[in-house]
Amino acid sequence: MLIAVLVLLALAVAWVYVETVVLLVEYVEVPIVGLPQSFEGFRIAQVSDLHGHSFSLAGKEMQAIQAAQVDLIAATGDFVHSSAKEIHRVLPFMEKLAAIAPVYAVSGNHDHKTDWRYIAARLREAGVTVLDNSHVRLLRGGDELILAGVNNPYTGHGCLQKALPRHADAPVMLLAHSPTWFEPWNAKRAPQRLREVSLTLVGHTHGGQVKLPFIGAITTANGRLFPRQNVEGLARHGNGWLYINRG
């Protein structure tokens, strides 16, 4: 009996280690209706929820992104955890990313709870393009793709009307921090303009703040217990796709 308990304990510790420390790189192909030919095979690396941690510039995270040969890097918020000064631990990593491919960033709830203006200014100095309820047009081979970024909706700073162009004359990709607009309790109130978005990239959920074997996520920090959707990965929502990065 004692040996069985020790074996189970060892397996539990190993499982927790893998879930919280081991880097998993996921390659996801997303079919976009109306995607211009020039953007076929366009590769995006998404990083999210760094929470003030420092990363080795020659570490496994950087190596994975370099090996992926990406065209763009999306950083979807929560650069810090409890202090805006924590951004200085993250900046060397962001600077190195900006040397690999153009980096676009949006805010997270922890960023607003500290000092988003300060964080955004430091990111810009590191070569990152910050999308504060705004958008840019990506040009490739004479074709266009609209990349929009909306401030964190969880803290009430997000405004899709400002983030999206008045007329979406090209496919739209949206960077946000939280899947708030896609939650069941918010679906009816979600802005109609969200229907114009082909792909939304978010983080925030951490794949379930606490996840148990055979049971799954207990919560995603949004108040719902044992959620069965909007936890992680790719899912179809209306006319577009939602991808939730675990961070």
Solvent accessible surface area in square Angstrom, and as a share of the most:
residue,aa,sasa,rsa
1,M,191,0.85
2,L,127,0.63
3,I,135,0.69
4,A,52,0.40
5,V,77,0.44
6,L,98,0.49
7,V,77,0.44
8,L,119,0.59
9,L,104,0.52
10,A,61,0.47
11,L,109,0.54
12,A,49,0.38
13,V,93,0.54
14,A,52,0.40
15,W,86,0.30
16,V,78,0.45
17,Y,124,0.47
18,V,66,0.38
19,E,86,0.38
20,T,100,0.58
21,V,76,0.44
22,V,60,0.35
23,L,66,0.33
24,L,105,0.52
25,V,73,0.42
26,E,87,0.39
27,Y,158,0.60
28,V,67,0.39
29,E,162,0.73
30,V,36,0.21
31,P,85,0.54
32,I,32,0.16
33,V,132,0.76
34,G,62,0.60
35,L,41,0.20
36,P,25,0.15
37,Q,148,0.66
38,S,35,0.22
39,F,1,0.01
40,E,100,0.45
41,G,63,0.61
42,F,43,0.18
43,R,122,0.45
44,I,54,0.28
45,A,14,0.11
46,Q,30,0.13
47,V,21,0.12
48,S,5,0.03
49,D,12,0.06
50,L,15,0.08
51,H,25,0.11
52,G,0,0.00
53,H,115,0.52
54,S,81,0.52
55,F,54,0.22
56,S,69,0.44
57,L,77,0.38
58,A,74,0.58
59,G,15,0.15
60,K,99,0.42
61,E,39,0.18
62,M,1,0.00
63,Q,107,0.47
64,A,21,0.16
65,I,16,0.08
66,Q,81,0.36
67,A,77,0.60
68,A,13,0.10
69,Q,143,0.63
70,V,17,0.10
71,D,47,0.24
72,L,3,0.01
73,I,0,0.00
74,A,0,0.00
75,A,1,0.01
76,T,0,0.00
77,G,2,0.02
78,D,2,0.01
79,F,3,0.01
80,V,0,0.00
81,H,92,0.41
82,S,83,0.53
83,S,44,0.28
84,A,14,0.11
85,K,129,0.55
86,E,20,0.09
87,I,0,0.00
88,H,88,0.39
89,R,136,0.50
90,V,0,0.00
91,L,22,0.11
92,P,61,0.38
93,F,3,0.01
94,M,0,0.00
95,E,89,0.40
96,K,65,0.27
97,L,0,0.00
98,A,30,0.24
99,A,84,0.65
100,I,52,0.26
101,A,8,0.06
102,P,77,0.49
103,V,3,0.02
104,Y,25,0.10
105,A,0,0.00
106,V,0,0.00
107,S,0,0.00
108,G,0,0.00
109,N,8,0.04
110,H,38,0.17
111,D,0,0.00
112,H,33,0.15
113,K,136,0.58
114,T,41,0.24
115,D,65,0.34
116,W,19,0.07
117,R,210,0.77
118,Y,53,0.20
119,I,0,0.00
120,A,2,0.02
121,A,33,0.25
122,R,46,0.17
123,L,0,0.00
124,R,121,0.44
125,E,125,0.56
126,A,11,0.08
127,G,51,0.49
128,V,6,0.03
129,T,58,0.34
130,V,13,0.07
131,L,3,0.01
132,D,51,0.27
133,N,24,0.13
134,S,40,0.26
135,H,61,0.27
136,V,44,0.25
137,R,91,0.33
138,L,22,0.11
139,L,130,0.65
140,R,85,0.31
141,G,74,0.71
142,G,80,0.77
143,D,43,0.22
144,E,59,0.26
145,L,12,0.06
146,I,0,0.00
147,L,0,0.00
148,A,0,0.00
149,G,0,0.00
150,V,0,0.00
151,N,15,0.08
152,N,0,0.00
153,P,18,0.11
154,Y,106,0.40
155,T,43,0.25
156,G,65,0.62
157,H,87,0.39
158,G,22,0.22
159,C,40,0.24
160,L,6,0.03
161,Q,117,0.52
162,K,144,0.61
163,A,0,0.00
164,L,5,0.02
165,P,9,0.05
166,R,219,0.80
167,H,148,0.66
168,A,42,0.33
169,D,107,0.55
170,A,18,0.14
171,P,20,0.12
172,V,2,0.01
173,M,8,0.04
174,L,0,0.00
175,L,0,0.00
176,A,1,0.01
177,H,0,0.00
178,S,5,0.03
179,P,3,0.02
180,T,19,0.11
181,W,30,0.10
182,F,24,0.10
183,E,3,0.01
184,P,67,0.42
185,W,129,0.45
186,N,11,0.06
187,A,58,0.45
188,K,201,0.85
189,R,171,0.63
190,A,19,0.15
191,P,44,0.28
192,Q,114,0.51
193,R,36,0.13
194,L,21,0.11
195,R,153,0.56
196,E,71,0.32
197,V,7,0.04
198,S,23,0.15
199,L,16,0.08
200,T,3,0.02
201,L,11,0.06
202,V,0,0.00
203,G,0,0.00
204,H,14,0.06
205,T,1,0.01
206,H,67,0.30
207,G,1,0.01
208,G,6,0.06
209,Q,79,0.35
210,V,78,0.45
211,K,50,0.21
212,L,68,0.34
213,P,65,0.41
214,F,218,0.91
215,I,82,0.42
216,G,23,0.22
217,A,6,0.04
218,I,45,0.23
219,T,30,0.18
220,T,1,0.00
221,A,40,0.31
222,N,38,0.20
223,G,68,0.66
224,R,55,0.20
225,L,129,0.64
226,F,98,0.41
227,P,5,0.03
228,R,173,0.63
229,Q,88,0.39
230,N,9,0.05
231,V,18,0.11
232,E,68,0.30
233,G,19,0.18
234,L,61,0.30
235,A,44,0.34
236,R,118,0.43
237,H,47,0.21
238,G,71,0.68
239,N,97,0.50
240,G,6,0.06
241,W,52,0.18
242,L,1,0.01
243,Y,30,0.11
244,I,4,0.02
245,N,24,0.12
246,R,74,0.27
247,G,63,0.60
